[in-house]
């Protein structure tokens, strides 16, 4: 029986399985996307998402975590699967099927020296260049899914510093959702939510008057999300 099953598998073509990661970070209030300039063919020298092949002895999820750890030095990065991209001619190098993930990183935690070693660069969210393969398509799909999650889950706080102002929070929502939000309504809804906790500290560096700083309460995750 085992011999028959092995023969069945051998009758079919084999292909490569890869993962590509759409990595977002927030730096000085500006939303960024992490890209690399490829130093290998095909498309050497062109902009690309961060990615790599899945090893024989690891899951697809673990492959994505491994690739991000090698690039950023971070363990347990928040990510979720975007979808599978498998057009026959998507990669001129070989027949490759790619599983795409989006990841949200806390900018100060990243080892930026490792990024430089990998020829990785942060680009502005509103000025994403043309990428090789089908990576721009992956980004579009990732943005749509993140926009949905931003409205229903408290994932925005994974991009913000530990303490943030309501202005920073609103700017992040406006940037990613691509809409202007009424300031009074936004602040009212934010302050009504138990996952946003007011501290006794104020931001004197970025605000003349000293804007109040807030924290995200992890105890509220899964109980009450910040819905927009």
ChimeraX attribute file (.defattr): number of C-alpha atoms within 10 A of each C-alpha:
attribute: neighborCount
match mode: 1-to-1
recipient: residues
	/A:1	5
	/A:2	7
	/A:3	7
	/A:4	8
	/A:5	9
	/A:6	10
	/A:7	10
	/A:8	10
	/A:9	10
	/A:10	9
	/A:11	8
	/A:12	8
	/A:13	6
	/A:14	10
	/A:15	10
	/A:16	12
	/A:17	17
	/A:18	20
	/A:19	25
	/A:20	26
	/A:21	29
	/A:22	24
	/A:23	21
	/A:24	22
	/A:25	24
	/A:26	22
	/A:27	16
	/A:28	10
	/A:29	16
	/A:30	15
	/A:31	19
	/A:32	20
	/A:33	21
	/A:34	20
	/A:35	24
	/A:36	21
	/A:37	18
	/A:38	19
	/A:39	13
	/A:40	9
	/A:41	10
	/A:42	14
	/A:43	17
	/A:44	12
	/A:45	13
	/A:46	17
	/A:47	21
	/A:48	25
	/A:49	26
	/A:50	22
	/A:51	22
	/A:52	17
	/A:53	17
	/A:54	21
	/A:55	13
	/A:56	9
	/A:57	8
	/A:58	11
	/A:59	11
	/A:60	20
	/A:61	15
	/A:62	14
	/A:63	21
	/A:64	29
	/A:65	22
	/A:66	19
	/A:67	19
	/A:68	22
	/A:69	17
	/A:70	13
	/A:71	22
	/A:72	20
	/A:73	17
	/A:74	16
	/A:75	11
	/A:76	10
	/A:77	18
	/A:78	13
	/A:79	17
	/A:80	17
	/A:81	18
	/A:82	21
	/A:83	14
	/A:84	15
	/A:85	19
	/A:86	15
	/A:87	12
	/A:88	11
	/A:89	11
	/A:90	17
	/A:91	17
	/A:92	12
	/A:93	10
	/A:94	12
	/A:95	15
	/A:96	21
	/A:97	19
	/A:98	23
	/A:99	22
	/A:100	25
	/A:101	23
	/A:102	23
	/A:103	22
	/A:104	22
	/A:105	20
	/A:106	19
	/A:107	19
	/A:108	13
	/A:109	11
	/A:110	16
	/A:111	14
	/A:112	16
	/A:113	13
	/A:114	15
	/A:115	19
	/A:116	12
	/A:117	9
	/A:118	17
	/A:119	14
	/A:120	22
	/A:121	15
	/A:122	18
	/A:123	18
	/A:124	16
	/A:125	17
	/A:126	13
	/A:127	9
	/A:128	16
	/A:129	14
	/A:130	12
	/A:131	18
	/A:132	18
	/A:133	18
	/A:134	17
	/A:135	21
	/A:136	17
	/A:137	11
	/A:138	22
	/A:139	22
	/A:140	10
	/A:141	15
	/A:142	22
	/A:143	16
	/A:144	14
	/A:145	15
	/A:146	21
	/A:147	15
	/A:148	13
	/A:149	15
	/A:150	20
	/A:151	16
	/A:152	14
	/A:153	18
	/A:154	20
	/A:155	17
	/A:156	18
	/A:157	24
	/A:158	18
	/A:159	21
	/A:160	25
	/A:161	20
	/A:162	12
	/A:163	17
	/A:164	20
	/A:165	21
	/A:166	18
	/A:167	16
	/A:168	16
	/A:169	19
	/A:170	17
	/A:171	18
	/A:172	20
	/A:173	20
	/A:174	13
	/A:175	15
	/A:176	17
	/A:177	18
	/A:178	11
	/A:179	10
	/A:180	11
	/A:181	15
	/A:182	9
	/A:183	11
	/A:184	9
	/A:185	9
	/A:186	16
	/A:187	16
	/A:188	10
	/A:189	12
	/A:190	19
	/A:191	14
	/A:192	11
	/A:193	15
	/A:194	17
	/A:195	22
	/A:196	20
	/A:197	15
	/A:198	17
	/A:199	12
	/A:200	7
	/A:201	12
	/A:202	17
	/A:203	16
	/A:204	12
	/A:205	9
	/A:206	11
	/A:207	11
	/A:208	8
	/A:209	10
	/A:210	13
	/A:211	17
	/A:212	18
	/A:213	20
	/A:214	22
	/A:215	17
	/A:216	21
	/A:217	13
	/A:218	12
	/A:219	10
	/A:220	15
	/A:221	15
	/A:222	10
	/A:223	9
	/A:224	14
	/A:225	19
	/A:226	21
	/A:227	14
	/A:228	14
